Amino acid sequence: MYEVWKNHPQMIAVLVDKMIRTQIVDCAAVANWIFSPELSHDFTRFYIWEILHSTIRKMNKHVMMIQKELEEAKERLAKQHKRRDDVRSNERGNWPLEERIEHLQEKVESAQSEQKNLFLVIFQRFIMILTEHLARSEAGGINVITPWYKNCIERLQQIFLQHHQIIQQYMVTLENLLFTAELDHHILAIFQQFCALQA
């Protein structure tokens, strides 16, 4: 897709949006693509980040929609329990609703797992490209703080701040898997700043 539309960033954004909506590609695949070597020369361009944030918003909206559906089904079941006229007919009538609630709970868990995976992929890719940049800079004796580095760090901060309510749910996982003490202090500082804001 990129080879055909590389001179038309709006078309790329529209096509990615359509592919996510029709479930041709999943959100984690889009995140991996954004951080791929194929897009490295466009990495600092605005449309790349608009695609990433749009992907995150779609995933968050999907999770919220399923959670809302689950809550509505639970409310309907509670109302049915209140209107108990005939115990036997009530028990028979609740089975489909109870099965639906179980099915929706599984869907919520699956969607939250996909959401967590999306954030893990995004932060893992940020860590990888920043670590590579820091290693190259130190090996070459070059100043680490370049315009590209500043842009990348600020985009990482933007992800944390713009999606803080969702990321907060996965703080322990992020801390245990990605933002460990072994991580370079330049990158770890961003996560620690975010944690300090949440305290």
Buried (B, 14 or more C-beta within 10 A) or exposed (E): EEEEBBEEBEBBBEBBBEBBEEEEBBBBBBBBBBBEEEBEEBBBEEBBBBBBBBBBBBBBEBBEEBBEBBEEBBEBBEEBEEEEEEEEEEEEEBEEBBEBBEEBBEBBEEBBEBBBBBBBBBBBBBBEBBBEBBEEBEEEEEEEEEEEBEEBBEBBEEBBEEBEEBBBEBBEEBBEEBBEEEBBEBBBEBBEEBBEEEE
